[in-house]
Amino acid sequence: MGRNDHWSEKELREAFFKMVYTLGMWIFFMMVTIFLGVGKDWAFFDSSRVHAWQHILFFAWLIITIPLISWVTIVKIWKIDTLFRNSFKNRRK
């Protein structure tokens, strides 16, 4: 048995909120990306009804939002960077 055998209700509620919030963010991102990329043909360069600025906007959306959502998920929601910093501090002592 590990040290996390007895989780409090508050800890479970926080973990559940983090999971739902993370999944919601990524699902919303994927829905918008699929709608713009496939539904509006912004991701396909062989479409004759799409202008170049729409392709540029779509791929700029991808390049900006994937690292941004990853950073928000890892650093802000799950605070994994703090976990790594604390584990390295404990090793030095």
C-alpha positions in Angstrom: 0.0 0.0 0.0 1.3 3.4 -1.0 1.1 6.7 0.8 -1.9 7.9 -1.3 -4.2 5.1 0.0 -6.5 7.4 1.9 -7.5 10.4 -0.3 -9.7 13.0 1.2 -12.9 14.1 -0.4 -11.4 17.5 -1.2 -8.4 15.9 -2.9 -10.6 13.7 -5.0 -12.8 16.6 -6.0 -9.7 18.6 -7.0 -8.3 15.7 -9.1 -11.7 15.2 -10.8 -12.0 18.9 -11.6 -8.5 18.9 -13.1 -9.3 15.9 -15.2 -12.6 17.3 -16.5 -11.1 20.7 -17.1 -8.1 19.2 -19.0 -10.3 17.0 -21.1 -12.7 19.8 -21.8 -10.0 22.1 -23.0 -8.5 19.5 -25.3 -11.8 18.4 -26.7 -12.9 22.0 -27.4 -9.5 22.6 -29.1 -9.9 19.4 -31.2 -13.5 20.4 -32.2 -12.5 23.8 -33.3 -9.5 22.5 -35.2 -11.6 19.7 -36.9 -14.3 22.2 -37.8 -11.9 24.7 -39.3 -9.5 22.2 -40.9 -11.9 19.6 -42.3 -15.3 21.3 -42.3 -14.1 24.6 -43.8 -11.2 23.0 -45.8 -8.7 25.3 -44.3 -6.2 22.4 -43.7 -6.2 21.2 -47.3 -4.1 23.1 -49.9 -5.9 21.7 -52.9 -9.2 23.4 -52.1 -10.0 26.1 -54.7 -12.5 27.9 -52.5 -10.1 28.7 -49.7 -7.8 31.7 -49.7 -4.1 31.6 -48.7 -4.8 33.8 -45.6 -7.2 31.1 -44.3 -4.5 28.4 -44.6 -2.0 30.7 -42.8 -4.5 31.5 -40.1 -5.3 27.8 -39.6 -1.7 26.7 -39.3 -0.9 29.7 -37.1 -3.8 28.6 -34.9 -2.2 25.1 -34.6 1.4 26.4 -34.0 0.2 28.8 -31.2 -2.5 26.8 -29.5 -0.9 23.4 -29.1 2.1 24.7 -27.0 -0.2 27.1 -25.2 -2.7 24.4 -24.2 0.1 22.0 -23.3 1.7 24.6 -21.1 -1.6 25.5 -19.4 -2.4 21.8 -18.8 1.1 20.9 -17.5 2.1 24.0 -15.6 -1.1 25.7 -14.5 -3.6 22.9 -14.0 -1.5 19.9 -12.9 1.5 21.8 -11.5 3.9 19.1 -12.7 6.8 21.6 -12.8 6.4 22.1 -9.1 6.4 18.4 -8.6 9.7 18.0 -10.5 11.3 21.0 -8.7 10.3 19.5 -5.3 11.6 16.1 -6.2 15.0 17.5 -7.2 15.2 19.6 -4.0 14.6 16.4 -1.9 17.4 14.6 -3.7 20.0 17.3 -2.9 19.4 17.1 0.8 
